[in-house]
Amino acid sequence: MGWPMARNLRHAGHRVVVHDADTTRAAHFVEEFGGVAAGAPADFAETPVVVTMLPDGRAVAQAILEWQGGIAAALTPGSVVVDMSSSNPLDTRALGGELAQRGLGTVDAPVSGGITRADSGSLTIVVGGDDVQAIERAEPVLNVLAARLFRTGPLGSGHAMKALNNYCGATSYAATAEALAIGQHFGLRGEVMLDVLNAASGRSFNTEVVFKDEVVPGRYASGFALALLAKDVGIAASLAASSGLEAPVCGLVSRRWSQALEELGPTTDHSAAHKAWWSVALTDRESAAATPGDSAEAAVPAADDARMS
């Protein structure tokens, strides 16, 4: 995600300083698009807005506070850290408190839209922050990356919204997978079920895109890793627990995705999660046969095809 986002900022005329745990990757980016490959936090000294796009809040804190003393130590007061990762909002609030003591602003701005929309600069971004001026300083950067910006409220609300959105998506996936598996016992083909669901009240992003394009044809190549969705659903479950609200569905869905993560591995495409839940193959053999490039193995039961990333 970070690569096309940084590229779009360069194309829009922004000065970009890039840092990656893989220094070779950062060097390749600069070679292709220009900018500066940071070798130390001091390289960010003149950067008014620092964007993080990392696996989780722990990685964000490591880069901002710990890497060779932390990027934050090199920033001038008034600079803004924008965390666009899918982080736990409790971690975000803690980071914001630490940065505020240094005179730095913090904005959480996680994204939706995947690699495709990151590439086209048409992401949906949800923006949380306590400091209106910090958000306004970040907006020229965010506007390059997004088709839509939603201000969600105080610091951490953006990350909470992202986790809860993905919890809803993960729940829809689980329910759709169950429906297709049950339907087989009554002679219903997956492709037919999806046509009906998409013309009726069961319609969702999962029925329209994930199952129609990935599961039923046997592609399993949405580009969104199982580990990332399982992490977001786990964050949603922790938010439910901290709220004190009875949320049994959230806990159950979190356990289902944790099971899939444990059995299939973190790099497996999230669309293949159902393979950890039953040996029932949801791939429609006729649909798969009509999809160029798919192998016959795509329709075998989960026990024989446990890892497909």
C-alpha positions as CSV (number, residue, x, y, z in Angstrom):
1,M,0.0,0.0,0.0
2,G,2.8,2.5,0.9
3,W,4.5,2.3,-2.4
4,P,1.7,3.5,-4.7
5,M,0.7,6.1,-2.1
6,A,4.2,7.5,-1.9
7,R,4.4,7.5,-5.7
8,N,1.2,9.5,-6.0
9,L,2.5,12.0,-3.6
10,R,5.7,12.4,-5.7
11,H,3.6,12.8,-8.8
12,A,1.6,15.5,-7.1
13,G,4.8,17.4,-6.4
14,H,5.4,16.6,-2.8
15,R,8.9,16.2,-1.4
16,V,8.9,12.6,-0.1
17,V,11.3,11.0,2.4
18,V,10.8,7.2,2.5
19,H,11.8,4.7,5.1
20,D,11.3,1.0,5.0
21,A,12.6,-1.9,7.1
22,D,13.9,-3.2,3.7
23,T,16.4,-0.5,2.8
24,T,16.8,-1.9,-0.7
25,R,13.1,-1.4,-1.4
26,A,13.3,2.3,-0.3
27,A,16.4,2.8,-2.5
28,H,14.5,1.3,-5.5
29,F,11.6,3.7,-4.9
30,V,13.9,6.7,-4.9
31,E,15.7,5.5,-8.0
32,E,12.4,5.2,-9.8
33,F,10.4,8.2,-8.5
34,G,12.9,10.5,-6.7
35,G,12.8,11.7,-3.2
36,V,15.1,10.7,-0.3
37,A,15.7,7.3,1.2
38,A,16.0,7.9,5.0
39,G,19.0,6.4,6.6
40,A,18.3,8.0,10.0
41,P,15.6,10.0,11.7
42,A,17.4,13.2,11.0
43,D,16.4,12.8,7.3
44,F,12.9,13.7,8.4
45,A,13.9,16.9,10.1
46,E,12.3,19.2,7.5
47,T,9.2,17.0,7.0
48,P,6.0,18.7,8.1
49,V,3.8,15.6,7.7
50,V,5.0,12.1,8.5
51,V,2.8,9.3,7.2
52,T,3.0,5.7,8.6
53,M,1.6,2.8,6.7
54,L,2.7,-0.2,8.7
55,P,1.3,-3.6,9.9
56,D,0.1,-2.4,13.3
57,G,0.4,0.2,16.1
58,R,3.4,-1.5,17.6
59,A,5.4,-1.1,14.3
60,V,4.2,2.6,14.2
61,A,5.5,3.3,17.7
62,Q,8.8,1.6,16.9
63,A,9.4,3.8,13.9
64,I,8.2,7.0,15.5
65,L,9.6,6.6,19.0
66,E,12.4,4.0,18.9
67,W,14.1,3.7,15.5
68,Q,17.6,5.2,16.2
69,G,16.0,7.4,18.8
70,G,12.7,7.8,16.9
71,I,11.6,9.9,14.0
72,A,9.7,12.1,16.4
73,A,12.9,13.3,18.0
74,A,14.0,14.8,14.7
75,L,10.7,16.7,13.9
76,T,10.1,20.3,14.6
77,P,7.2,21.4,16.8
78,G,4.0,21.7,14.8
79,S,4.8,18.7,12.6
80,V,2.1,16.1,12.3
81,V,2.3,12.3,12.4
82,V,-0.5,10.7,10.4
83,D,-1.0,7.0,11.1
84,M,-2.7,5.4,8.1
85,S,-2.1,1.9,9.4
86,S,-4.8,-0.3,10.9
87,S,-3.8,0.3,14.5
88,N,-5.6,-0.3,17.8
89,P,-7.1,3.1,18.7
90,L,-5.9,2.6,22.3
91,D,-2.4,2.5,21.0
92,T,-3.1,5.6,18.9
93,R,-4.3,7.6,21.9
94,A,-1.1,6.6,23.8
95,L,1.1,7.6,20.9
96,G,-0.8,10.9,20.6
97,G,-0.2,11.7,24.2
98,E,3.5,11.0,23.8
99,L,3.8,13.2,20.7
100,A,1.8,16.0,22.2
101,Q,4.4,16.4,24.9
102,R,6.9,17.1,22.1
103,G,4.7,19.7,20.4
104,L,3.7,17.3,17.6
105,G,0.3,16.6,16.3
106,T,-1.2,13.2,15.7
107,V,-3.9,12.2,13.2
108,D,-5.3,8.7,12.6
109,A,-6.3,8.1,9.0
110,P,-6.7,4.5,8.1
111,V,-7.8,3.6,4.6
112,S,-10.2,1.4,2.7
113,G,-10.0,0.4,-0.9
114,G,-7.0,-1.9,-1.1
115,I,-4.1,-1.9,-3.6
116,T,-6.3,-1.0,-6.5
117,R,-7.5,2.3,-5.0
118,A,-4.2,3.1,-3.5
119,D,-2.8,2.9,-7.0
120,S,-5.4,5.2,-8.5
121,G,-5.4,7.6,-5.6
122,S,-9.0,7.0,-4.8
123,L,-8.9,5.5,-1.3
124,T,-11.6,6.2,1.3
125,I,-9.9,7.6,4.4
126,V,-11.5,8.0,7.8
127,V,-9.8,10.8,9.8
128,G,-9.7,11.1,13.6
129,G,-7.9,13.8,15.6
130,D,-8.2,16.1,18.6
131,D,-6.3,19.0,16.9
132,V,-8.2,20.6,14.1
133,Q,-5.1,22.4,12.9
134,A,-3.2,19.2,12.7
135,I,-5.9,17.6,10.5
136,E,-5.9,20.7,8.3
137,R,-2.1,20.4,7.9
138,A,-2.4,16.8,6.9
139,E,-5.3,17.3,4.4
140,P,-3.2,18.4,1.4
141,V,-1.4,15.0,1.7
142,L,-4.6,13.0,2.3
143,N,-6.4,14.7,-0.6
144,V,-3.8,13.3,-3.0
145,L,-4.5,9.8,-1.8
146,A,-8.2,9.8,-1.4
147,A,-11.5,10.1,-3.3
148,R,-13.4,10.6,0.0
149,L,-12.4,11.8,3.4
150,F,-14.6,11.3,6.5
151,R,-13.9,13.1,9.7
152,T,-14.9,10.6,12.3
153,G,-14.2,12.5,15.6
154,P,-11.5,12.5,18.2
155,L,-8.1,10.8,18.0
156,G,-8.5,7.0,17.7
157,S,-12.0,7.2,16.2
158,G,-10.6,6.6,12.7
159,H,-8.9,3.5,13.8
160,A,-12.0,2.3,15.7
161,M,-14.1,2.9,12.6
162,K,-11.7,0.9,10.4
163,A,-11.7,-2.0,12.8
164,L,-15.5,-2.0,13.1
165,N,-15.9,-1.7,9.3
166,N,-13.7,-4.7,8.8
167,Y,-15.5,-6.6,11.6
168,C,-18.8,-6.0,9.6
169,G,-17.1,-7.3,6.4
170,A,-15.6,-10.3,8.2
171,T,-19.1,-11.1,9.6
172,S,-20.7,-10.9,6.2
173,Y,-18.0,-13.2,4.8
174,A,-18.6,-15.8,7.5
175,A,-22.4,-15.7,7.0
176,T,-22.1,-15.9,3.2
177,A,-19.8,-18.8,3.5
178,E,-22.2,-20.6,5.8
179,A,-25.1,-19.9,3.5
180,L,-23.3,-21.3,0.5
181,A,-22.2,-24.4,2.4
182,I,-25.7,-25.1,3.7
183,G,-27.2,-24.5,0.2
184,Q,-25.2,-27.3,-1.3
185,H,-27.2,-29.8,0.8
186,F,-30.3,-28.6,-1.0
187,G,-28.8,-28.7,-4.5
188,L,-28.0,-25.0,-4.7
189,R,-25.0,-24.0,-6.8
190,G,-22.8,-21.2,-5.5
191,E,-23.1,-19.1,-8.6
192,V,-26.9,-19.3,-8.6
193,M,-27.1,-18.4,-4.9
194,L,-24.9,-15.4,-5.4
195,D,-27.1,-14.2,-8.3
196,V,-30.1,-14.4,-6.0
197,L,-28.4,-12.8,-3.0
198,N,-27.2,-9.9,-5.1
199,A,-30.7,-9.3,-6.3
200,A,-32.2,-9.5,-2.8
201,S,-31.6,-8.3,0.8
202,G,-28.6,-10.6,1.4
203,R,-26.5,-8.5,-0.9
204,S,-23.1,-7.2,0.4
205,F,-19.6,-6.4,-0.8
206,N,-18.8,-10.1,-0.1
207,T,-21.5,-11.5,-2.3
208,E,-20.9,-8.9,-5.0
209,V,-17.1,-9.1,-5.1
210,V,-15.3,-11.5,-2.8
211,F,-17.4,-14.6,-3.4
212,K,-18.4,-13.8,-7.0
213,D,-14.8,-13.0,-8.1
214,E,-12.6,-15.0,-5.8
215,V,-14.3,-17.9,-4.0
216,V,-16.8,-19.4,-6.4
217,P,-14.4,-19.2,-9.4
218,G,-11.6,-20.6,-7.2
219,R,-9.2,-17.6,-7.7
220,Y,-8.5,-16.7,-4.1
221,A,-6.5,-13.7,-5.1
222,S,-8.1,-10.6,-3.6
223,G,-4.7,-9.2,-2.5
224,F,-5.8,-8.8,1.2
225,A,-4.0,-11.1,3.5
226,L,-5.9,-13.2,6.1
227,A,-3.6,-11.9,8.9
228,L,-4.7,-8.3,8.3
229,L,-8.4,-9.0,8.5
230,A,-8.0,-11.3,11.5
231,K,-6.0,-8.5,13.2
232,D,-8.8,-5.9,12.6
233,V,-11.5,-8.2,13.8
234,G,-9.4,-8.9,16.9
235,I,-9.1,-5.1,17.5
236,A,-12.9,-4.8,17.1
237,A,-13.4,-7.6,19.7
238,S,-11.0,-5.8,22.1
239,L,-13.0,-2.6,21.6
240,A,-16.2,-4.4,22.4
241,A,-14.7,-5.8,25.6
242,S,-13.4,-2.4,26.7
243,S,-16.8,-0.9,26.1
244,G,-18.5,-3.3,28.5
245,L,-21.2,-3.9,25.9
246,E,-22.5,-7.5,25.4
247,A,-21.4,-8.3,21.9
248,P,-21.5,-12.1,21.4
249,V,-21.4,-12.0,17.6
250,C,-18.2,-10.0,17.6
251,G,-16.5,-12.5,19.9
252,L,-17.6,-15.4,17.8
253,V,-16.5,-13.9,14.5
254,S,-13.1,-13.0,16.0
255,R,-12.6,-16.6,17.1
256,R,-13.6,-17.9,13.6
257,W,-11.0,-15.7,11.9
258,S,-8.4,-16.5,14.5
259,Q,-9.0,-20.2,13.7
260,A,-8.5,-19.5,10.0
261,L,-5.3,-17.6,10.7
262,E,-3.9,-20.4,12.8
263,E,-4.8,-23.2,10.3
264,L,-4.1,-21.4,7.0
265,G,-1.3,-19.0,7.8
266,P,-0.9,-15.2,7.7
267,T,-0.2,-14.8,4.0
268,T,-3.2,-16.8,2.8
269,D,-5.7,-14.6,0.9
270,H,-8.5,-13.7,3.2
271,S,-11.1,-15.0,0.7
272,A,-9.9,-18.6,1.4
273,A,-10.8,-18.4,5.1
274,H,-13.7,-20.8,4.7
275,K,-11.2,-23.6,4.0
276,A,-10.3,-23.7,7.7
277,W,-13.9,-24.1,8.8
278,W,-15.1,-27.1,6.8
279,S,-14.0,-29.6,4.2
280,V,-16.8,-28.4,2.0
281,A,-15.5,-26.8,-1.3
282,L,-17.4,-23.6,-2.2
283,T,-15.8,-23.4,-5.6
284,D,-18.3,-23.9,-8.3
285,R,-16.7,-26.3,-10.8
286,E,-18.6,-24.9,-13.8
287,S,-17.7,-21.3,-12.9
288,A,-14.0,-22.3,-12.3
289,A,-13.8,-24.1,-15.6
290,A,-15.0,-20.9,-17.3
291,T,-12.3,-18.8,-15.6
292,P,-9.1,-18.6,-17.6
293,G,-5.9,-19.4,-15.7
294,D,-7.5,-21.3,-12.9
295,S,-6.3,-24.8,-12.1
296,A,-8.5,-27.9,-11.5
297,E,-7.0,-28.1,-8.0
298,A,-9.0,-24.9,-7.1
299,A,-12.1,-27.1,-6.4
300,V,-10.6,-29.7,-4.1
301,P,-11.7,-29.8,-0.4
302,A,-9.9,-27.7,2.2
303,A,-8.0,-30.7,3.6
304,D,-6.1,-31.0,0.2
305,D,-5.7,-27.3,-0.4
306,A,-5.0,-25.7,2.9
307,R,-2.8,-22.8,1.8
308,M,-3.6,-20.7,-1.2
309,S,-2.2,-17.1,-1.1
